[in-house]
Amino acid sequence: MSLNEITQPLIIWYEKEKRILPWRTSRNPYYIWISEIMLQQTRVEAVKPYFERFISALPDIRDVAEASEEELLKLWEGLGYYSRVRNIQKAAKIVVEQYDGCLPADYDKLKGLPGIGNYTAGAVVSIAYGIPAPAVDGNVLRVISRIDERWDDIMKQSTRRQVEEDIMAIMPKQEPGQFNQALMELGATVCLPNGTPLCEKCPVGHLCRARKLGKIGELPVKAPKKPRRIEDRTVLVIQDGDRVAIHKRPKKGLLAGLYEFPNLEGHLSEEEVLNYVEEHQMVSLRIQPLEESKHVFSHIEWRMKGYGVRVAELDEKKQGNLLFVNQKETEEKYAIPAAFQVYTSYMNIRLGQKKYKEESK
């Protein structure tokens, strides 16, 4: 079987079966770029409302370049991997300065922008500009590994490069964007991971070597990830009346520049927490344990223990590095990562998607 045989059946299938998605309503390169960055590590259904809000708030690249960090992070709140949105702004500023606010119709120039690699560059130039270029993501690697029965580790760059070369060789010159999207769509909706593909719905199932040989469950080959580092944290919900303490994380590192409830390394006792409160010149009135929580990042897993602490009324809104804010202020101004969702619920603070869903009812 030649890979060339999958091209036309895939494009025909895509035209009939593709999902209606907000970034597919036009070939606007800005929309395609933002959607592809949001879709990294994130499900389509989760991305759709974020995309629509982001584009509504920042209709073009110049708006992104000029936006404040606080606004960008708040629009991204709950999507995770916040370095993505920082790189979007870095790239937007370069595009405004060097390309008059328009993403260049050039694969290599796009790759020179922060946060844009082979896949995103290929997606933008092929879909928006009709320029043949491969856009190989995890879905495409899985599809090709199964159709062509390939046993190379898809986590290796050499494997990705080979697939990019093979895709480029069979890409129709008139419909490169449609072909790339068809491959992605097949992986996202039919050729599913974890041994549960919908082979009976596959437009190229009759050409699939893995299906023919009964190897679907074994492909693609993927080296196991290194185990995540476990970190114990103690999260403090410190209340002064209807206000709660938050503070800004450092500019670099995990969750850089976001706001959070104060939290400390280790699982602390009530006495250790009360000492922390005293050190910040606050008088504790009551302390109670809160539920435990867990949050998984790409390389770290937080195992959190929480305490609610009520303190005597404070004269100032700011107490050292702690800022005391009410629910409305927090929801409007301060981006808090989903890692703290369990603890924000104690103050009825709604994060990201939950807030927007409730307000749209």
C-alpha positions in Angstrom: 0.0 0.0 0.0 1.3 3.5 -0.9 0.5 6.3 1.5 -0.5 8.2 -1.6 -3.8 6.2 -1.7 -5.2 7.9 1.4 -5.2 11.4 0.0 -8.5 11.7 -1.9 -10.6 9.4 0.3 -9.5 11.5 3.3 -10.3 14.9 1.7 -13.7 13.7 0.5 -14.5 12.3 4.0 -13.4 15.5 5.7 -15.7 17.7 3.5 -18.7 15.6 4.6 -17.8 14.8 8.2 -15.8 17.8 9.6 -16.9 19.4 12.8 -18.2 22.9 12.8 -15.6 24.9 14.8 -15.4 28.6 15.3 -11.9 28.9 13.8 -13.0 27.1 10.7 -15.5 29.8 9.7 -12.8 31.6 7.7 -9.2 31.3 6.7 -8.1 34.1 8.9 -4.4 33.3 9.8 -4.8 35.0 13.2 -7.8 32.8 14.1 -6.0 29.7 13.0 -2.8 30.6 15.0 -4.7 31.3 18.2 -6.8 28.2 17.9 -3.8 26.0 17.2 -1.9 27.3 20.2 -5.0 26.9 22.5 -5.5 23.3 21.2 -2.0 22.3 22.4 -2.6 20.0 25.4 -6.3 21.0 25.5 -9.5 19.4 24.2 -11.5 21.0 21.4 -14.7 21.4 23.5 -12.8 23.2 26.2 -11.1 25.5 23.7 -14.2 26.7 21.8 -15.5 29.2 24.4 -12.0 30.4 25.3 -11.3 31.0 21.6 -14.5 33.0 21.1 -13.9 35.1 24.1 -10.3 35.8 23.2 -11.1 36.8 19.7 -14.0 39.0 20.9 -11.8 40.8 23.4 -8.7 41.0 21.1 -10.0 41.0 17.5 -6.6 41.2 15.8 -2.9 40.8 16.3 -2.4 44.5 17.2 -4.8 44.2 20.1 -2.8 41.2 21.4 0.4 43.1 21.2 -1.0 46.0 23.1 -2.9 44.1 25.8 -1.8 44.1 29.4 -0.4 41.0 31.0 -3.3 40.9 33.5 -5.9 40.9 30.6 -4.1 38.2 28.7 -3.8 35.9 31.7 -7.4 36.5 32.8 -8.6 35.6 29.3 -6.5 32.4 29.5 -7.5 31.6 33.1 -8.3 27.8 33.3 -6.6 26.8 30.0 -3.3 26.1 31.7 0.2 26.1 30.2 0.3 29.9 30.5 3.6 30.3 28.7 1.5 29.7 25.6 -0.3 33.1 25.9 2.9 34.9 26.9 4.5 33.6 23.7 1.5 34.7 21.7 2.0 38.2 22.9 5.8 38.1 22.2 5.1 36.9 18.7 2.3 39.5 18.2 4.7 42.3 19.0 7.2 41.0 16.5 4.5 40.6 13.8 3.4 44.2 14.4 6.9 45.5 14.2 8.3 43.5 11.4 5.2 42.3 9.3 2.8 45.2 9.6 0.5 43.2 11.9 -0.1 40.3 9.5 1.3 36.8 10.1 3.8 36.1 7.3 2.8 33.6 4.6 6.2 31.9 5.0 6.8 28.7 6.9 10.4 29.5 8.1 9.4 33.1 9.1 6.6 31.8 11.2 8.9 29.2 12.8 11.1 32.2 13.9 8.3 33.5 16.1 8.1 32.7 19.8 5.9 29.7 20.5 5.5 28.6 16.9 7.1 25.3 15.9 6.9 23.0 12.9 3.3 22.0 13.5 1.8 25.4 14.1 3.7 27.0 11.2 2.5 24.2 8.9 -1.1 24.5 10.1 -1.1 28.3 9.5 0.5 28.4 6.1 -1.4 25.5 4.7 -4.9 26.3 6.0 -4.7 30.1 5.8 -2.5 30.6 2.8 -2.8 27.4 0.8 1.0 26.8 1.0 1.9 23.1 1.1 3.6 22.3 4.4 3.1 19.4 6.8 1.3 19.9 10.1 2.2 16.8 12.2 0.7 16.6 15.7 0.0 13.6 17.9 -3.2 12.8 16.0 -1.3 12.7 12.7 1.5 10.6 14.1 -1.0 8.1 15.4 -2.9 7.9 12.1 0.2 7.4 10.0 1.7 4.9 12.5 -1.4 2.7 12.2 -2.1 3.1 8.5 1.5 2.3 7.5 2.2 0.0 10.5 5.2 1.9 11.8 7.0 0.9 14.9 9.2 3.9 15.4 8.8 5.8 18.7 6.6 8.8 18.0 8.3 10.7 20.8 11.5 10.9 18.9 12.2 13.9 16.7 13.6 11.6 14.0 10.2 9.9 13.7 8.3 13.2 13.5 10.7 14.5 10.8 10.2 11.3 8.8 6.4 11.6 9.0 6.7 15.3 8.0 8.7 14.3 4.9 6.2 11.5 4.0 3.2 13.8 4.4 4.8 16.4 2.3 5.4 13.9 -0.5 1.7 13.0 -0.7 0.2 16.4 0.0 -2.1 17.7 -2.8 -0.7 21.0 -4.0 -4.2 22.5 -4.5 -5.7 21.5 -1.1 -2.8 21.3 1.5 -4.9 22.8 4.3 -7.8 20.5 3.7 -5.5 17.5 3.7 -3.7 18.5 6.9 -7.1 19.1 8.6 -8.4 15.8 7.4 -5.5 13.9 8.9 -5.9 15.8 12.2 -9.7 15.3 12.2 -9.3 11.6 11.6 -7.1 11.3 14.6 -9.3 13.4 16.8 -12.6 11.8 16.0 -12.0 8.3 14.5 -8.5 6.9 14.9 -8.6 7.5 18.7 -5.9 6.7 21.2 -5.7 4.0 23.8 -6.9 1.1 21.7 -10.5 2.5 21.1 -10.5 3.6 17.4 -13.8 3.7 15.5 -12.4 1.7 12.6 -15.8 1.0 11.1 -16.1 4.8 10.4 -12.6 5.2 8.9 -12.6 6.3 5.3 -9.2 4.7 4.8 -9.7 1.7 7.1 -9.4 -0.7 4.1 -5.9 0.7 3.6 -4.8 0.4 7.2 -2.1 -2.2 7.8 -2.4 -2.1 11.5 -6.1 -3.0 11.3 -5.4 -5.7 8.8 -2.8 -7.3 11.0 -4.7 -6.8 14.3 -2.0 -4.4 15.7 -4.2 -1.4 16.3 -3.9 -1.6 20.1 -0.1 -1.8 19.9 0.4 1.3 17.7 1.6 4.0 17.9 4.8 3.1 19.9 5.4 5.8 22.5 8.1 5.8 25.1 6.8 6.1 28.7 7.1 9.5 30.3 9.3 10.0 33.3 7.4 9.8 36.6 6.2 13.2 37.9 7.8 14.8 40.9 5.4 14.8 43.9 5.2 18.0 45.9 3.3 18.4 49.1 1.7 21.9 49.6 -0.4 23.6 52.3 -2.9 26.1 50.9 -4.2 28.9 53.1 -7.6 30.5 52.6 -7.1 33.6 54.8 -10.3 35.6 55.2 -10.8 39.2 56.4 -14.6 39.5 56.3 -15.6 39.0 52.7 -12.0 39.5 51.4 -9.4 36.8 50.9 -5.7 36.9 50.7 -4.0 36.3 47.3 -0.5 37.0 46.1 1.3 37.1 42.8 3.7 34.3 41.8 7.2 35.1 40.6 7.7 36.3 37.0 9.5 33.1 36.1 8.9 29.4 36.7 5.7 27.4 37.2 2.5 29.5 36.8 4.6 32.6 36.4 2.9 35.9 37.1 -0.5 34.4 38.1 -2.2 35.0 41.4 -2.8 32.3 44.0 -3.8 31.7 47.6 -0.7 31.7 49.8 0.7 28.2 50.0 3.7 26.7 51.7 5.9 23.7 51.1 5.0 20.5 52.9 1.9 19.5 54.8 1.8 21.9 57.8 0.1 21.6 61.2 -2.4 24.1 62.5 0.3 25.5 64.8 2.7 26.0 61.9 0.0 27.8 59.9 -0.9 30.1 62.9 2.8 31.0 63.1 2.8 32.0 59.5 -0.3 34.2 60.1 1.4 35.9 63.0 4.6 36.5 61.1 2.4 38.5 58.6 1.2 40.7 61.5 -2.4 39.2 61.4 -4.4 38.0 64.4 -6.1 34.7 63.8 -9.7 34.3 65.1 -10.4 30.8 63.8 -8.7 28.0 61.9 -10.2 25.0 60.3 -8.9 22.2 58.1 -10.2 22.2 54.5 -10.4 19.3 52.1 -7.4 17.9 50.4 -6.8 18.3 46.7 -4.5 17.2 43.9 -3.4 18.9 40.7 -1.3 17.4 38.0 1.1 19.5 35.9 3.2 18.1 33.1 6.2 17.2 35.3 4.9 17.9 38.8 2.0 16.8 40.9 0.8 18.9 43.8 -0.8 17.1 46.7 -2.5 19.9 48.7 -3.8 20.2 52.2 -5.8 23.3 53.1 -6.7 25.5 56.0 -9.3 28.2 56.3 -8.1 31.0 58.6 -10.3 34.0 59.7 -8.3 37.0 60.8 -9.2 40.1 62.7 -10.2 43.1 60.6 -7.3 44.7 58.8 -6.8 48.4 58.2 -5.0 48.0 54.9 -6.0 46.0 51.7 -2.3 45.0 51.4 -0.5 43.0 54.1 3.1 42.5 53.2 3.1 40.5 49.9 -0.6 39.5 50.5 -3.4 41.4 48.7 -6.9 41.1 50.2 -9.6 41.1 47.6 -13.3 40.3 47.4 -15.0 37.7 45.1 -16.0 40.2 42.4 -12.5 41.8 42.2 -10.9 38.4 41.9 -13.2 37.2 39.1 -12.7 40.4 37.1 -9.0 41.2 37.6 -6.9 38.4 38.9 -6.1 35.2 37.0 -5.9 32.3 39.4 -4.9 28.9 38.0 -7.2 25.9 38.1 -4.8 24.2 40.6 -6.6 26.2 43.3 -10.2 25.5 42.2 -11.1 23.4 45.3 -10.1 26.3 47.5 -11.5 29.2 45.5 -14.9 27.5 45.9 -14.8 28.3 49.6 -15.0 32.0 48.7 -17.5 31.3 45.8 -14.8 32.5 43.4 -15.5 31.1 40.0 -12.5 30.5 37.7 -12.3 30.6 33.9 -14.9 28.5 32.2 -17.2 28.0 35.2 -17.6 31.7 35.6 -18.5 32.3 32.0 -20.9 29.3 31.9 -22.9 30.6 34.9 -23.0 34.2 33.5 -24.3 33.0 30.2 -27.3 31.2 31.6 
